[in-house]
Amino acid sequence: LQYTGGTTGVAKGAMLTHRNIVANLLQARAWLAHLDTDNEIIITALPLYHIFALTANCLTFMYLGGTNILITDPR
């Protein structure tokens, strides 16, 4: 279950399959194909239980071999 921000209503948990996450990572790889990912650094300030942060920050840059800096309390 992944947390959704509730943009279309009340915030809730949404079930995502492994296949869905893999498809998202392959899409992100296609978008970021022009980057030198071995040297890319990304700052992650969002909580990783939110699907955007988990996919766009954590999993994508781990998959591409970049460096991910996790800010545990962005305040």
CHARMM internal coordinates of N, CA and C (Angstrom, degrees):
IC EDIT
DIST 1 N 1 CA 1.4612
DIST 1 CA 1 C 1.5197
ANGL 1 N 1 CA 1 C 109.49
DIST 1 C 2 N 1.3085
ANGL 1 CA 1 C 2 N 115.78
DIHE 1 N 1 CA 1 C 2 N 136.19
DIST 2 N 2 CA 1.4545
ANGL 1 C 2 N 2 CA 122.21
DIHE 1 CA 1 C 2 N 2 CA 176.71
DIST 2 CA 2 C 1.5161
ANGL 2 N 2 CA 2 C 108.64
DIHE 1 C 2 N 2 CA 2 C -119.23
DIST 2 C 3 N 1.3177
ANGL 2 CA 2 C 3 N 116.00
DIHE 2 N 2 CA 2 C 3 N 144.35
DIST 3 N 3 CA 1.4564
ANGL 2 C 3 N 3 CA 122.03
DIHE 2 CA 2 C 3 N 3 CA 179.20
DIST 3 CA 3 C 1.5200
ANGL 3 N 3 CA 3 C 109.65
DIHE 2 C 3 N 3 CA 3 C -77.35
DIST 3 C 4 N 1.3249
ANGL 3 CA 3 C 4 N 116.29
DIHE 3 N 3 CA 3 C 4 N 134.31
DIST 4 N 4 CA 1.4678
ANGL 3 C 4 N 4 CA 120.89
DIHE 3 CA 3 C 4 N 4 CA 173.89
DIST 4 CA 4 C 1.5215
ANGL 4 N 4 CA 4 C 108.24
DIHE 3 C 4 N 4 CA 4 C -108.12
DIST 4 C 5 N 1.2978
ANGL 4 CA 4 C 5 N 116.58
DIHE 4 N 4 CA 4 C 5 N 151.97
DIST 5 N 5 CA 1.4556
ANGL 4 C 5 N 5 CA 120.81
DIHE 4 CA 4 C 5 N 5 CA -176.87
DIST 5 CA 5 C 1.5108
ANGL 5 N 5 CA 5 C 114.64
DIHE 4 C 5 N 5 CA 5 C -76.19
DIST 5 C 6 N 1.3043
ANGL 5 CA 5 C 6 N 117.70
DIHE 5 N 5 CA 5 C 6 N -6.59
DIST 6 N 6 CA 1.4476
ANGL 5 C 6 N 6 CA 119.66
DIHE 5 CA 5 C 6 N 6 CA 178.30
DIST 6 CA 6 C 1.5136
ANGL 6 N 6 CA 6 C 114.07
DIHE 5 C 6 N 6 CA 6 C 74.63
DIST 6 C 7 N 1.3276
ANGL 6 CA 6 C 7 N 118.37
DIHE 6 N 6 CA 6 C 7 N 31.89
DIST 7 N 7 CA 1.4673
ANGL 6 C 7 N 7 CA 120.36
DIHE 6 CA 6 C 7 N 7 CA -177.71
DIST 7 CA 7 C 1.5241
ANGL 7 N 7 CA 7 C 111.94
DIHE 6 C 7 N 7 CA 7 C -65.59
DIST 7 C 8 N 1.3189
ANGL 7 CA 7 C 8 N 117.50
DIHE 7 N 7 CA 7 C 8 N -23.00
DIST 8 N 8 CA 1.4592
ANGL 7 C 8 N 8 CA 120.07
DIHE 7 CA 7 C 8 N 8 CA 178.31
DIST 8 CA 8 C 1.5225
ANGL 8 N 8 CA 8 C 111.65
DIHE 7 C 8 N 8 CA 8 C -108.08
DIST 8 C 9 N 1.2999
ANGL 8 CA 8 C 9 N 116.90
DIHE 8 N 8 CA 8 C 9 N 17.50
DIST 9 N 9 CA 1.4665
ANGL 8 C 9 N 9 CA 120.61
DIHE 8 CA 8 C 9 N 9 CA -178.97
DIST 9 CA 9 C 1.5154
ANGL 9 N 9 CA 9 C 110.16
DIHE 8 C 9 N 9 CA 9 C 155.31
DIST 9 C 10 N 1.3066
ANGL 9 CA 9 C 10 N 115.67
DIHE 9 N 9 CA 9 C 10 N -147.70
DIST 10 N 10 CA 1.4544
ANGL 9 C 10 N 10 CA 121.74
DIHE 9 CA 9 C 10 N 10 CA -178.53
DIST 10 CA 10 C 1.5284
ANGL 10 N 10 CA 10 C 109.85
DIHE 9 C 10 N 10 CA 10 C -71.36
DIST 10 C 11 N 1.3468
ANGL 10 CA 10 C 11 N 116.95
DIHE 10 N 10 CA 10 C 11 N 140.09
DIST 11 N 11 CA 1.4603
ANGL 10 C 11 N 11 CA 120.92
DIHE 10 CA 10 C 11 N 11 CA 176.62
DIST 11 CA 11 C 1.5237
ANGL 11 N 11 CA 11 C 109.48
DIHE 10 C 11 N 11 CA 11 C -60.88
DIST 11 C 12 N 1.3460
ANGL 11 CA 11 C 12 N 116.20
DIHE 11 N 11 CA 11 C 12 N 143.42
DIST 12 N 12 CA 1.4632
ANGL 11 C 12 N 12 CA 119.89
DIHE 11 CA 11 C 12 N 12 CA -175.25
DIST 12 CA 12 C 1.5185
ANGL 12 N 12 CA 12 C 110.45
DIHE 11 C 12 N 12 CA 12 C -155.75
DIST 12 C 13 N 1.3234
ANGL 12 CA 12 C 13 N 115.10
DIHE 12 N 12 CA 12 C 13 N 169.13
DIST 13 N 13 CA 1.4536
ANGL 12 C 13 N 13 CA 120.80
DIHE 12 CA 12 C 13 N 13 CA 173.66
DIST 13 CA 13 C 1.5203
ANGL 13 N 13 CA 13 C 109.38
DIHE 12 C 13 N 13 CA 13 C -88.34
DIST 13 C 14 N 1.3226
ANGL 13 CA 13 C 14 N 117.07
DIHE 13 N 13 CA 13 C 14 N 139.13
DIST 14 N 14 CA 1.4669
ANGL 13 C 14 N 14 CA 121.88
DIHE 13 CA 13 C 14 N 14 CA 178.80
DIST 14 CA 14 C 1.5267
ANGL 14 N 14 CA 14 C 108.56
DIHE 13 C 14 N 14 CA 14 C -123.36
DIST 14 C 15 N 1.3161
ANGL 14 CA 14 C 15 N 116.60
DIHE 14 N 14 CA 14 C 15 N 134.62
DIST 15 N 15 CA 1.4555
ANGL 14 C 15 N 15 CA 120.25
DIHE 14 CA 14 C 15 N 15 CA -179.90
DIST 15 CA 15 C 1.5225
ANGL 15 N 15 CA 15 C 109.98
DIHE 14 C 15 N 15 CA 15 C -83.94
DIST 15 C 16 N 1.3170
ANGL 15 CA 15 C 16 N 115.96
DIHE 15 N 15 CA 15 C 16 N 126.25
DIST 16 N 16 CA 1.4598
ANGL 15 C 16 N 16 CA 121.58
DIHE 15 CA 15 C 16 N 16 CA 176.36
DIST 16 CA 16 C 1.5180
ANGL 16 N 16 CA 16 C 108.52
DIHE 15 C 16 N 16 CA 16 C -118.60
DIST 16 C 17 N 1.3053
ANGL 16 CA 16 C 17 N 115.65
DIHE 16 N 16 CA 16 C 17 N 141.16
DIST 17 N 17 CA 1.4553
ANGL 16 C 17 N 17 CA 119.96
DIHE 16 CA 16 C 17 N 17 CA 178.56
DIST 17 CA 17 C 1.5299
ANGL 17 N 17 CA 17 C 110.29
DIHE 16 C 17 N 17 CA 17 C -88.07
DIST 17 C 18 N 1.3165
ANGL 17 CA 17 C 18 N 116.02
DIHE 17 N 17 CA 17 C 18 N 162.04
DIST 18 N 18 CA 1.4570
ANGL 17 C 18 N 18 CA 121.36
DIHE 17 CA 17 C 18 N 18 CA 175.53
DIST 18 CA 18 C 1.5292
ANGL 18 N 18 CA 18 C 109.60
DIHE 17 C 18 N 18 CA 18 C -59.50
DIST 18 C 19 N 1.3065
ANGL 18 CA 18 C 19 N 116.62
DIHE 18 N 18 CA 18 C 19 N -40.10
DIST 19 N 19 CA 1.4617
ANGL 18 C 19 N 19 CA 121.86
DIHE 18 CA 18 C 19 N 19 CA 179.75
DIST 19 CA 19 C 1.5329
ANGL 19 N 19 CA 19 C 111.32
DIHE 18 C 19 N 19 CA 19 C -60.64
DIST 19 C 20 N 1.3354
ANGL 19 CA 19 C 20 N 117.15
DIHE 19 N 19 CA 19 C 20 N -39.34
DIST 20 N 20 CA 1.4527
ANGL 19 C 20 N 20 CA 121.61
DIHE 19 CA 19 C 20 N 20 CA 178.66
DIST 20 CA 20 C 1.5238
ANGL 20 N 20 CA 20 C 111.37
DIHE 19 C 20 N 20 CA 20 C -64.09
DIST 20 C 21 N 1.3291
ANGL 20 CA 20 C 21 N 116.80
DIHE 20 N 20 CA 20 C 21 N -43.92
DIST 21 N 21 CA 1.4693
ANGL 20 C 21 N 21 CA 120.71
DIHE 20 CA 20 C 21 N 21 CA 179.80
DIST 21 CA 21 C 1.5298
ANGL 21 N 21 CA 21 C 110.24
DIHE 20 C 21 N 21 CA 21 C -64.64
DIST 21 C 22 N 1.3281
ANGL 21 CA 21 C 22 N 117.31
DIHE 21 N 21 CA 21 C 22 N -42.62
DIST 22 N 22 CA 1.4674
ANGL 21 C 22 N 22 CA 121.04
DIHE 21 CA 21 C 22 N 22 CA 178.51
DIST 22 CA 22 C 1.5243
ANGL 22 N 22 CA 22 C 109.95
DIHE 21 C 22 N 22 CA 22 C -61.94
DIST 22 C 23 N 1.3213
ANGL 22 CA 22 C 23 N 118.03
DIHE 22 N 22 CA 22 C 23 N -43.03
DIST 23 N 23 CA 1.4673
ANGL 22 C 23 N 23 CA 121.18
DIHE 22 CA 22 C 23 N 23 CA 177.92
DIST 23 CA 23 C 1.5261
ANGL 23 N 23 CA 23 C 110.70
DIHE 22 C 23 N 23 CA 23 C -60.66
DIST 23 C 24 N 1.3294
ANGL 23 CA 23 C 24 N 117.59
DIHE 23 N 23 CA 23 C 24 N -41.25
DIST 24 N 24 CA 1.4687
ANGL 23 C 24 N 24 CA 120.84
DIHE 23 CA 23 C 24 N 24 CA 177.85
DIST 24 CA 24 C 1.5225
ANGL 24 N 24 CA 24 C 111.55
DIHE 23 C 24 N 24 CA 24 C -62.80
DIST 24 C 25 N 1.3232
ANGL 24 CA 24 C 25 N 117.35
DIHE 24 N 24 CA 24 C 25 N -40.09
DIST 25 N 25 CA 1.4599
ANGL 24 C 25 N 25 CA 120.50
DIHE 24 CA 24 C 25 N 25 CA 179.24
DIST 25 CA 25 C 1.5293
ANGL 25 N 25 CA 25 C 111.34
DIHE 24 C 25 N 25 CA 25 C -66.51
DIST 25 C 26 N 1.3124
ANGL 25 CA 25 C 26 N 117.11
DIHE 25 N 25 CA 25 C 26 N -39.22
DIST 26 N 26 CA 1.4716
ANGL 25 C 26 N 26 CA 120.00
DIHE 25 CA 25 C 26 N 26 CA 177.51
DIST 26 CA 26 C 1.5295
ANGL 26 N 26 CA 26 C 111.38
DIHE 25 C 26 N 26 CA 26 C -65.96
DIST 26 C 27 N 1.3297
ANGL 26 CA 26 C 27 N 116.95
DIHE 26 N 26 CA 26 C 27 N -36.54
DIST 27 N 27 CA 1.4656
ANGL 26 C 27 N 27 CA 120.53
DIHE 26 CA 26 C 27 N 27 CA 175.82
DIST 27 CA 27 C 1.5264
ANGL 27 N 27 CA 27 C 110.56
DIHE 26 C 27 N 27 CA 27 C -65.17
DIST 27 C 28 N 1.3209
ANGL 27 CA 27 C 28 N 116.54
DIHE 27 N 27 CA 27 C 28 N -44.15
DIST 28 N 28 CA 1.4689
ANGL 27 C 28 N 28 CA 120.62
DIHE 27 CA 27 C 28 N 28 CA 179.92
DIST 28 CA 28 C 1.5201
ANGL 28 N 28 CA 28 C 110.58
DIHE 27 C 28 N 28 CA 28 C -63.42
DIST 28 C 29 N 1.3285
ANGL 28 CA 28 C 29 N 117.27
DIHE 28 N 28 CA 28 C 29 N -39.80
DIST 29 N 29 CA 1.4693
ANGL 28 C 29 N 29 CA 120.47
DIHE 28 CA 28 C 29 N 29 CA 178.02
DIST 29 CA 29 C 1.5286
ANGL 29 N 29 CA 29 C 110.29
DIHE 28 C 29 N 29 CA 29 C -60.39
DIST 29 C 30 N 1.3281
ANGL 29 CA 29 C 30 N 117.53
DIHE 29 N 29 CA 29 C 30 N -41.00
DIST 30 N 30 CA 1.4648
ANGL 29 C 30 N 30 CA 120.86
DIHE 29 CA 29 C 30 N 30 CA 178.96
DIST 30 CA 30 C 1.5307
ANGL 30 N 30 CA 30 C 111.09
DIHE 29 C 30 N 30 CA 30 C -64.85
DIST 30 C 31 N 1.3290
ANGL 30 CA 30 C 31 N 116.82
DIHE 30 N 30 CA 30 C 31 N -39.09
DIST 31 N 31 CA 1.4668
ANGL 30 C 31 N 31 CA 120.45
DIHE 30 CA 30 C 31 N 31 CA 179.07
DIST 31 CA 31 C 1.5247
ANGL 31 N 31 CA 31 C 111.75
DIHE 30 C 31 N 31 CA 31 C -67.14
DIST 31 C 32 N 1.3257
ANGL 31 CA 31 C 32 N 116.31
DIHE 31 N 31 CA 31 C 32 N -36.13
DIST 32 N 32 CA 1.4647
ANGL 31 C 32 N 32 CA 121.25
DIHE 31 CA 31 C 32 N 32 CA -172.66
DIST 32 CA 32 C 1.5196
ANGL 32 N 32 CA 32 C 112.64
DIHE 31 C 32 N 32 CA 32 C -101.36
DIST 32 C 33 N 1.3101
ANGL 32 CA 32 C 33 N 117.86
DIHE 32 N 32 CA 32 C 33 N 18.48
DIST 33 N 33 CA 1.4631
ANGL 32 C 33 N 33 CA 121.97
DIHE 32 CA 32 C 33 N 33 CA -175.71
DIST 33 CA 33 C 1.5338
ANGL 33 N 33 CA 33 C 112.41
DIHE 32 C 33 N 33 CA 33 C -60.20
DIST 33 C 34 N 1.3116
ANGL 33 CA 33 C 34 N 118.07
DIHE 33 N 33 CA 33 C 34 N -25.21
DIST 34 N 34 CA 1.4640
ANGL 33 C 34 N 34 CA 121.65
DIHE 33 CA 33 C 34 N 34 CA -177.32
DIST 34 CA 34 C 1.5310
ANGL 34 N 34 CA 34 C 113.04
DIHE 33 C 34 N 34 CA 34 C -81.12
DIST 34 C 35 N 1.3220
ANGL 34 CA 34 C 35 N 118.87
DIHE 34 N 34 CA 34 C 35 N -9.95
DIST 35 N 35 CA 1.4586
ANGL 34 C 35 N 35 CA 121.53
DIHE 34 CA 34 C 35 N 35 CA -178.38
DIST 35 CA 35 C 1.5185
ANGL 35 N 35 CA 35 C 112.22
DIHE 34 C 35 N 35 CA 35 C -81.43
DIST 35 C 36 N 1.3279
ANGL 35 CA 35 C 36 N 115.42
DIHE 35 N 35 CA 35 C 36 N 150.98
DIST 36 N 36 CA 1.4590
ANGL 35 C 36 N 36 CA 121.88
DIHE 35 CA 35 C 36 N 36 CA 170.13
DIST 36 CA 36 C 1.5250
ANGL 36 N 36 CA 36 C 106.17
DIHE 35 C 36 N 36 CA 36 C -89.22
DIST 36 C 37 N 1.3147
ANGL 36 CA 36 C 37 N 116.46
DIHE 36 N 36 CA 36 C 37 N 81.56
DIST 37 N 37 CA 1.4655
ANGL 36 C 37 N 37 CA 121.05
DIHE 36 CA 36 C 37 N 37 CA -166.93
DIST 37 CA 37 C 1.5184
ANGL 37 N 37 CA 37 C 114.26
DIHE 36 C 37 N 37 CA 37 C -65.75
DIST 37 C 38 N 1.3211
ANGL 37 CA 37 C 38 N 118.84
DIHE 37 N 37 CA 37 C 38 N -20.74
DIST 38 N 38 CA 1.4617
ANGL 37 C 38 N 38 CA 119.14
DIHE 37 CA 37 C 38 N 38 CA 176.81
DIST 38 CA 38 C 1.5243
ANGL 38 N 38 CA 38 C 111.61
DIHE 37 C 38 N 38 CA 38 C -66.24
DIST 38 C 39 N 1.3226
ANGL 38 CA 38 C 39 N 116.36
DIHE 38 N 38 CA 38 C 39 N -21.41
DIST 39 N 39 CA 1.4626
ANGL 38 C 39 N 39 CA 120.60
DIHE 38 CA 38 C 39 N 39 CA -178.54
DIST 39 CA 39 C 1.5220
ANGL 39 N 39 CA 39 C 113.18
DIHE 38 C 39 N 39 CA 39 C -112.04
DIST 39 C 40 N 1.3236
ANGL 39 CA 39 C 40 N 118.32
DIHE 39 N 39 CA 39 C 40 N 4.23
DIST 40 N 40 CA 1.4606
ANGL 39 C 40 N 40 CA 121.29
DIHE 39 CA 39 C 40 N 40 CA -178.76
DIST 40 CA 40 C 1.5283
ANGL 40 N 40 CA 40 C 110.68
DIHE 39 C 40 N 40 CA 40 C -80.61
DIST 40 C 41 N 1.3302
ANGL 40 CA 40 C 41 N 115.39
DIHE 40 N 40 CA 40 C 41 N 140.72
DIST 41 N 41 CA 1.4647
ANGL 40 C 41 N 41 CA 122.37
DIHE 40 CA 40 C 41 N 41 CA 176.17
DIST 41 CA 41 C 1.5204
ANGL 41 N 41 CA 41 C 107.43
DIHE 40 C 41 N 41 CA 41 C -124.02
DIST 41 C 42 N 1.3226
ANGL 41 CA 41 C 42 N 116.42
DIHE 41 N 41 CA 41 C 42 N 133.16
DIST 42 N 42 CA 1.4597
ANGL 41 C 42 N 42 CA 121.09
DIHE 41 CA 41 C 42 N 42 CA 178.24
DIST 42 CA 42 C 1.5200
ANGL 42 N 42 CA 42 C 108.72
DIHE 41 C 42 N 42 CA 42 C -125.25
DIST 42 C 43 N 1.3234
ANGL 42 CA 42 C 43 N 115.76
DIHE 42 N 42 CA 42 C 43 N 140.71
DIST 43 N 43 CA 1.4614
ANGL 42 C 43 N 43 CA 122.41
DIHE 42 CA 42 C 43 N 43 CA 176.61
DIST 43 CA 43 C 1.5220
ANGL 43 N 43 CA 43 C 107.56
DIHE 42 C 43 N 43 CA 43 C -97.48
DIST 43 C 44 N 1.3211
ANGL 43 CA 43 C 44 N 117.24
DIHE 43 N 43 CA 43 C 44 N 128.54
DIST 44 N 44 CA 1.4564
ANGL 43 C 44 N 44 CA 122.21
DIHE 43 CA 43 C 44 N 44 CA 178.68
DIST 44 CA 44 C 1.5203
ANGL 44 N 44 CA 44 C 108.85
DIHE 43 C 44 N 44 CA 44 C -113.16
DIST 44 C 45 N 1.3323
ANGL 44 CA 44 C 45 N 115.25
DIHE 44 N 44 CA 44 C 45 N 109.21
DIST 45 N 45 CA 1.4626
ANGL 44 C 45 N 45 CA 120.04
DIHE 44 CA 44 C 45 N 45 CA 179.33
DIST 45 CA 45 C 1.5212
ANGL 45 N 45 CA 45 C 111.99
DIHE 44 C 45 N 45 CA 45 C -107.71
DIST 45 C 46 N 1.3232
ANGL 45 CA 45 C 46 N 116.32
DIHE 45 N 45 CA 45 C 46 N -14.79
DIST 46 N 46 CA 1.4646
ANGL 45 C 46 N 46 CA 120.17
DIHE 45 CA 45 C 46 N 46 CA -179.93
DIST 46 CA 46 C 1.5292
ANGL 46 N 46 CA 46 C 109.98
DIHE 45 C 46 N 46 CA 46 C -81.73
DIST 46 C 47 N 1.3262
ANGL 46 CA 46 C 47 N 117.76
DIHE 46 N 46 CA 46 C 47 N 152.75
DIST 47 N 47 CA 1.4682
ANGL 46 C 47 N 47 CA 119.14
DIHE 46 CA 46 C 47 N 47 CA 176.40
DIST 47 CA 47 C 1.5319
ANGL 47 N 47 CA 47 C 110.77
DIHE 46 C 47 N 47 CA 47 C -67.96
DIST 47 C 48 N 1.3194
ANGL 47 CA 47 C 48 N 116.59
DIHE 47 N 47 CA 47 C 48 N 137.36
DIST 48 N 48 CA 1.4646
ANGL 47 C 48 N 48 CA 120.92
DIHE 47 CA 47 C 48 N 48 CA -174.96
DIST 48 CA 48 C 1.5191
ANGL 48 N 48 CA 48 C 113.35
DIHE 47 C 48 N 48 CA 48 C -73.79
DIST 48 C 49 N 1.3320
ANGL 48 CA 48 C 49 N 118.42
DIHE 48 N 48 CA 48 C 49 N -7.20
DIST 49 N 49 CA 1.4597
ANGL 48 C 49 N 49 CA 119.01
DIHE 48 CA 48 C 49 N 49 CA 174.68
DIST 49 CA 49 C 1.5255
ANGL 49 N 49 CA 49 C 111.00
DIHE 48 C 49 N 49 CA 49 C -78.55
DIST 49 C 50 N 1.3228
ANGL 49 CA 49 C 50 N 117.96
DIHE 49 N 49 CA 49 C 50 N -9.55
DIST 50 N 50 CA 1.4574
ANGL 49 C 50 N 50 CA 121.61
DIHE 49 CA 49 C 50 N 50 CA 174.91
DIST 50 CA 50 C 1.5240
ANGL 50 N 50 CA 50 C 107.76
DIHE 49 C 50 N 50 CA 50 C -86.90
DIST 50 C 51 N 1.3168
ANGL 50 CA 50 C 51 N 118.25
DIHE 50 N 50 CA 50 C 51 N 135.10
DIST 51 N 51 CA 1.4535
ANGL 50 C 51 N 51 CA 122.28
DIHE 50 CA 50 C 51 N 51 CA -171.85
DIST 51 CA 51 C 1.5253
ANGL 51 N 51 CA 51 C 112.79
DIHE 50 C 51 N 51 CA 51 C -61.13
DIST 51 C 52 N 1.3228
ANGL 51 CA 51 C 52 N 118.88
DIHE 51 N 51 CA 51 C 52 N -34.89
DIST 52 N 52 CA 1.4648
ANGL 51 C 52 N 52 CA 119.46
DIHE 51 CA 51 C 52 N 52 CA 179.31
DIST 52 CA 52 C 1.5116
ANGL 52 N 52 CA 52 C 110.67
DIHE 51 C 52 N 52 CA 52 C -63.66
DIST 52 C 53 N 1.3239
ANGL 52 CA 52 C 53 N 117.45
DIHE 52 N 52 CA 52 C 53 N -48.78
DIST 53 N 53 CA 1.4638
ANGL 52 C 53 N 53 CA 120.59
DIHE 52 CA 52 C 53 N 53 CA -179.26
DIST 53 CA 53 C 1.5200
ANGL 53 N 53 CA 53 C 111.15
DIHE 52 C 53 N 53 CA 53 C -65.14
DIST 53 C 54 N 1.3205
ANGL 53 CA 53 C 54 N 116.99
DIHE 53 N 53 CA 53 C 54 N -41.26
DIST 54 N 54 CA 1.4609
ANGL 53 C 54 N 54 CA 119.89
DIHE 53 CA 53 C 54 N 54 CA -179.60
DIST 54 CA 54 C 1.5204
ANGL 54 N 54 CA 54 C 110.98
DIHE 53 C 54 N 54 CA 54 C -62.22
DIST 54 C 55 N 1.3324
ANGL 54 CA 54 C 55 N 117.29
DIHE 54 N 54 CA 54 C 55 N -46.92
DIST 55 N 55 CA 1.4636
ANGL 54 C 55 N 55 CA 120.86
DIHE 54 CA 54 C 55 N 55 CA -176.71
DIST 55 CA 55 C 1.5294
ANGL 55 N 55 CA 55 C 111.88
DIHE 54 C 55 N 55 CA 55 C -78.67
DIST 55 C 56 N 1.3381
ANGL 55 CA 55 C 56 N 116.93
DIHE 55 N 55 CA 55 C 56 N -54.49
DIST 56 N 56 CA 1.4653
ANGL 55 C 56 N 56 CA 121.01
DIHE 55 CA 55 C 56 N 56 CA -172.02
DIST 56 CA 56 C 1.5249
ANGL 56 N 56 CA 56 C 112.62
DIHE 55 C 56 N 56 CA 56 C -72.92
DIST 56 C 57 N 1.3066
ANGL 56 CA 56 C 57 N 117.78
DIHE 56 N 56 CA 56 C 57 N -34.87
DIST 57 N 57 CA 1.4589
ANGL 56 C 57 N 57 CA 119.86
DIHE 56 CA 56 C 57 N 57 CA -177.81
DIST 57 CA 57 C 1.5244
ANGL 57 N 57 CA 57 C 112.43
DIHE 56 C 57 N 57 CA 57 C -97.56
DIST 57 C 58 N 1.2906
ANGL 57 CA 57 C 58 N 116.87
DIHE 57 N 57 CA 57 C 58 N -60.77
DIST 58 N 58 CA 1.4679
ANGL 57 C 58 N 58 CA 121.22
DIHE 57 CA 57 C 58 N 58 CA -171.15
DIST 58 CA 58 C 1.5299
ANGL 58 N 58 CA 58 C 112.66
DIHE 57 C 58 N 58 CA 58 C -71.91
DIST 58 C 59 N 1.3097
ANGL 58 CA 58 C 59 N 117.16
DIHE 58 N 58 CA 58 C 59 N -66.32
DIST 59 N 59 CA 1.4671
ANGL 58 C 59 N 59 CA 120.47
DIHE 58 CA 58 C 59 N 59 CA -171.66
DIST 59 CA 59 C 1.5231
ANGL 59 N 59 CA 59 C 113.12
DIHE 58 C 59 N 59 CA 59 C -67.26
DIST 59 C 60 N 1.3339
ANGL 59 CA 59 C 60 N 117.68
DIHE 59 N 59 CA 59 C 60 N -40.81
DIST 60 N 60 CA 1.4677
ANGL 59 C 60 N 60 CA 120.17
DIHE 59 CA 59 C 60 N 60 CA -178.20
DIST 60 CA 60 C 1.5163
ANGL 60 N 60 CA 60 C 111.20
DIHE 59 C 60 N 60 CA 60 C -61.68
DIST 60 C 61 N 1.3248
ANGL 60 CA 60 C 61 N 117.27
DIHE 60 N 60 CA 60 C 61 N -48.21
DIST 61 N 61 CA 1.4585
ANGL 60 C 61 N 61 CA 118.08
DIHE 60 CA 60 C 61 N 61 CA -176.40
DIST 61 CA 61 C 1.5207
ANGL 61 N 61 CA 61 C 112.76
DIHE 60 C 61 N 61 CA 61 C -77.29
DIST 61 C 62 N 1.3269
ANGL 61 CA 61 C 62 N 118.27
DIHE 61 N 61 CA 61 C 62 N -24.98
DIST 62 N 62 CA 1.4735
ANGL 61 C 62 N 62 CA 119.29
DIHE 61 CA 61 C 62 N 62 CA 170.29
DIST 62 CA 62 C 1.5227
ANGL 62 N 62 CA 62 C 109.25
DIHE 61 C 62 N 62 CA 62 C -66.42
DIST 62 C 63 N 1.3252
ANGL 62 CA 62 C 63 N 116.23
DIHE 62 N 62 CA 62 C 63 N -44.33
DIST 63 N 63 CA 1.4634
ANGL 62 C 63 N 63 CA 121.70
DIHE 62 CA 62 C 63 N 63 CA -179.68
DIST 63 CA 63 C 1.5303
ANGL 63 N 63 CA 63 C 110.95
DIHE 62 C 63 N 63 CA 63 C -61.51
DIST 63 C 64 N 1.3327
ANGL 63 CA 63 C 64 N 116.96
DIHE 63 N 63 CA 63 C 64 N -40.12
DIST 64 N 64 CA 1.4616
ANGL 63 C 64 N 64 CA 121.48
DIHE 63 CA 63 C 64 N 64 CA -177.41
DIST 64 CA 64 C 1.5222
ANGL 64 N 64 CA 64 C 113.29
DIHE 63 C 64 N 64 CA 64 C -84.29
DIST 64 C 65 N 1.3227
ANGL 64 CA 64 C 65 N 118.00
DIHE 64 N 64 CA 64 C 65 N -9.43
DIST 65 N 65 CA 1.4595
ANGL 64 C 65 N 65 CA 120.99
DIHE 64 CA 64 C 65 N 65 CA 177.72
DIST 65 CA 65 C 1.5140
ANGL 65 N 65 CA 65 C 114.16
DIHE 64 C 65 N 65 CA 65 C 85.91
DIST 65 C 66 N 1.3316
ANGL 65 CA 65 C 66 N 118.23
DIHE 65 N 65 CA 65 C 66 N 16.09
DIST 66 N 66 CA 1.4557
ANGL 65 C 66 N 66 CA 121.15
DIHE 65 CA 65 C 66 N 66 CA 177.36
DIST 66 CA 66 C 1.5162
ANGL 66 N 66 CA 66 C 111.41
DIHE 65 C 66 N 66 CA 66 C -82.25
DIST 66 C 67 N 1.3189
ANGL 66 CA 66 C 67 N 116.13
DIHE 66 N 66 CA 66 C 67 N 179.51
DIST 67 N 67 CA 1.4604
ANGL 66 C 67 N 67 CA 122.47
DIHE 66 CA 66 C 67 N 67 CA 178.43
DIST 67 CA 67 C 1.5169
ANGL 67 N 67 CA 67 C 108.69
DIHE 66 C 67 N 67 CA 67 C -102.19
DIST 67 C 68 N 1.3153
ANGL 67 CA 67 C 68 N 116.14
DIHE 67 N 67 CA 67 C 68 N 132.72
DIST 68 N 68 CA 1.4600
ANGL 67 C 68 N 68 CA 122.36
DIHE 67 CA 67 C 68 N 68 CA -178.77
DIST 68 CA 68 C 1.5212
ANGL 68 N 68 CA 68 C 108.23
DIHE 67 C 68 N 68 CA 68 C -117.78
DIST 68 C 69 N 1.3292
ANGL 68 CA 68 C 69 N 117.48
DIHE 68 N 68 CA 68 C 69 N 119.35
DIST 69 N 69 CA 1.4604
ANGL 68 C 69 N 69 CA 121.69
DIHE 68 CA 68 C 69 N 69 CA 178.16
DIST 69 CA 69 C 1.5293
ANGL 69 N 69 CA 69 C 107.27
DIHE 68 C 69 N 69 CA 69 C -102.33
DIST 69 C 70 N 1.3166
ANGL 69 CA 69 C 70 N 115.43
DIHE 69 N 69 CA 69 C 70 N 116.73
DIST 70 N 70 CA 1.4571
ANGL 69 C 70 N 70 CA 121.70
DIHE 69 CA 69 C 70 N 70 CA -177.76
DIST 70 CA 70 C 1.5265
ANGL 70 N 70 CA 70 C 109.73
DIHE 69 C 70 N 70 CA 70 C -92.60
DIST 70 C 71 N 1.3347
ANGL 70 CA 70 C 71 N 116.13
DIHE 70 N 70 CA 70 C 71 N 121.40
DIST 71 N 71 CA 1.4629
ANGL 70 C 71 N 71 CA 121.87
DIHE 70 CA 70 C 71 N 71 CA 174.88
DIST 71 CA 71 C 1.5209
ANGL 71 N 71 CA 71 C 106.21
DIHE 70 C 71 N 71 CA 71 C -99.09
DIST 71 C 72 N 1.3216
ANGL 71 CA 71 C 72 N 116.16
DIHE 71 N 71 CA 71 C 72 N 108.91
DIST 72 N 72 CA 1.4709
ANGL 71 C 72 N 72 CA 119.61
DIHE 71 CA 71 C 72 N 72 CA -172.98
DIST 72 CA 72 C 1.5210
ANGL 72 N 72 CA 72 C 113.17
DIHE 71 C 72 N 72 CA 72 C -73.20
DIST 72 C 73 N 1.3231
ANGL 72 CA 72 C 73 N 118.26
DIHE 72 N 72 CA 72 C 73 N -27.23
DIST 73 N 73 CA 1.4612
ANGL 72 C 73 N 73 CA 121.01
DIHE 72 CA 72 C 73 N 73 CA 177.91
DIST 73 CA 73 C 1.5246
ANGL 73 N 73 CA 73 C 108.19
DIHE 72 C 73 N 73 CA 73 C -138.87
DIST 73 C 74 N 1.3312
ANGL 73 CA 73 C 74 N 118.23
DIHE 73 N 73 CA 73 C 74 N 91.61
DIST 74 N 74 CA 1.4602
ANGL 73 C 74 N 74 CA 121.06
DIHE 73 CA 73 C 74 N 74 CA -174.28
DIST 74 CA 74 C 1.5306
ANGL 74 N 74 CA 74 C 114.56
DIHE 73 C 74 N 74 CA 74 C -69.12
DIST 74 C 75 N 1.3204
ANGL 74 CA 74 C 75 N 117.41
DIHE 74 N 74 CA 74 C 75 N -6.49
DIST 75 N 75 CA 1.4680
ANGL 74 C 75 N 75 CA 118.45
DIHE 74 CA 74 C 75 N 75 CA 177.69
DIST 75 CA 75 C 1.4890
ANGL 75 N 75 CA 75 C 109.67
DIHE 74 C 75 N 75 CA 75 C -72.07
END
COOR INIT
IC SEED 1 N 1 CA 1 C
IC BUILD
